[in-house]
Amino acid sequence: MLFLASMARSESVCVKYGPCPLDLSAFECTDTPRSSFIRQVCYDAPKRFMTIKLKKTWYPYCEIDVATVNGLLSAESAGRYYNANIRSKGKVHGPFDCRDHQMPKY
C-alpha cells in the first residue's frame, strides 16, 4: 500500500464544491512531485474520500476505493491516469463525483 510511507498533515484546506475548511489530520497525504498538474493527493480510507490538489485548487472525490487511489499514485503519468479513470468530462460525471455519491461529514 502506497500510503504507508506518507504522513497525516495537520493543516486545513478549502475544497471546491466541498468542505471548507477541511482538516487533513484524518487523511494520509502524498505529494506528487513528478506531476506538473497534480500537486497532492489526500485520502481518508475509512470514509473512502479523496481530495486532490490540481494546480492550486482542491477537489473532492467520494466513495473512491484504495486501489484507484494507489493506481493514481503509482501511475507512470498521474495526470493521464486521473483523466482516464477519475475526473468528470464535461456534463458526464466521473465515477467518484461527489454530485452522485454521499459526501462524508467532517
C-alpha positions as CSV (number, residue, x, y, z in Angstrom):
1,M,0.0,0.0,0.0
2,L,1.5,3.3,-1.0
3,F,0.1,5.3,1.9
4,L,2.3,3.6,4.5
5,A,5.2,6.0,3.8
6,S,3.1,9.1,3.9
7,M,2.2,11.1,6.9
8,A,-1.1,12.7,8.0
9,R,-1.0,16.5,7.9
10,S,-2.2,18.9,10.5
11,E,-3.4,21.5,8.1
12,S,-6.8,22.7,6.7
13,V,-7.7,23.3,3.1
14,C,-10.8,24.6,1.3
15,V,-12.2,22.0,-1.1
16,K,-14.1,23.3,-4.2
17,Y,-17.7,22.1,-4.0
18,G,-16.8,20.5,-0.6
19,P,-15.9,21.2,3.0
20,C,-14.2,24.5,3.8
21,P,-12.2,24.2,5.9
22,L,-11.3,20.6,5.8
23,D,-8.9,19.4,8.4
24,L,-6.5,16.9,6.8
25,S,-5.3,15.3,10.1
26,A,-7.5,12.2,9.4
27,F,-6.1,11.9,5.9
28,E,-3.0,10.2,4.5
29,C,-1.4,12.7,2.1
30,T,1.1,12.2,-0.6
31,D,2.9,14.9,-2.6
32,T,3.2,14.2,-6.3
33,P,6.4,16.0,-7.4
34,R,6.6,14.1,-10.7
35,S,3.3,15.7,-11.9
36,S,3.0,19.3,-13.1
37,F,-0.8,19.0,-12.8
38,I,-1.5,17.0,-9.6
39,R,0.3,18.6,-6.7
40,Q,-1.0,16.4,-3.8
41,V,-3.4,13.6,-3.0
42,C,-5.0,13.1,0.4
43,Y,-7.1,10.0,1.2
44,D,-9.3,9.0,4.1
45,A,-9.6,5.3,3.6
46,P,-12.3,4.5,6.2
47,K,-14.6,7.1,4.6
48,R,-13.4,6.4,1.1
49,F,-12.9,10.1,0.4
50,M,-10.1,11.7,-1.5
51,T,-9.3,15.3,-2.0
52,I,-6.8,16.1,-4.7
53,K,-4.9,19.4,-5.4
54,L,-4.9,20.2,-9.1
55,K,-2.6,23.1,-9.6
56,K,-3.8,25.4,-6.8
57,T,-7.3,24.1,-6.2
58,W,-8.5,21.2,-4.1
59,Y,-11.3,18.9,-5.5
60,P,-13.3,16.2,-3.7
61,Y,-13.9,12.6,-4.8
62,C,-16.4,10.4,-2.9
63,E,-16.7,6.6,-2.5
64,I,-13.3,6.1,-4.2
65,D,-11.5,2.8,-3.4
66,V,-8.0,2.5,-2.3
67,A,-7.0,0.5,-5.4
68,T,-7.9,3.5,-7.6
69,V,-6.0,5.9,-5.3
70,N,-3.0,3.7,-5.4
71,G,-3.3,3.4,-9.1
72,L,-3.2,7.1,-9.4
73,L,-0.1,7.4,-7.1
74,S,1.8,4.6,-8.9
75,A,0.9,5.5,-12.5
76,E,3.7,6.5,-14.8
77,S,1.6,9.6,-15.5
78,A,-0.7,10.6,-12.7
79,G,-2.3,13.2,-14.9
80,R,-3.2,10.7,-17.6
81,Y,-4.5,8.2,-15.0
82,Y,-6.6,10.9,-13.4
83,N,-8.1,12.0,-16.7
84,A,-8.8,8.4,-17.8
85,N,-10.1,6.9,-14.5
86,I,-11.3,9.6,-12.1
87,R,-12.2,13.0,-13.5
88,S,-15.6,14.2,-14.8
89,K,-15.7,15.0,-18.5
90,G,-18.0,17.9,-19.4
91,K,-21.6,17.1,-18.4
92,V,-20.7,13.4,-17.8
93,H,-19.8,12.9,-14.1
94,G,-16.8,10.8,-13.3
95,P,-17.2,7.5,-11.3
96,F,-16.4,9.2,-8.0
97,D,-18.0,12.6,-8.5
98,C,-19.5,13.7,-5.2
99,R,-22.6,15.0,-7.0
100,D,-23.5,11.3,-7.4
101,H,-22.2,10.0,-4.1
102,Q,-22.7,10.8,-0.5
103,M,-20.0,13.2,0.8
104,P,-18.8,12.2,4.2
105,K,-19.2,14.6,7.2
106,Y,-16.0,16.1,8.7
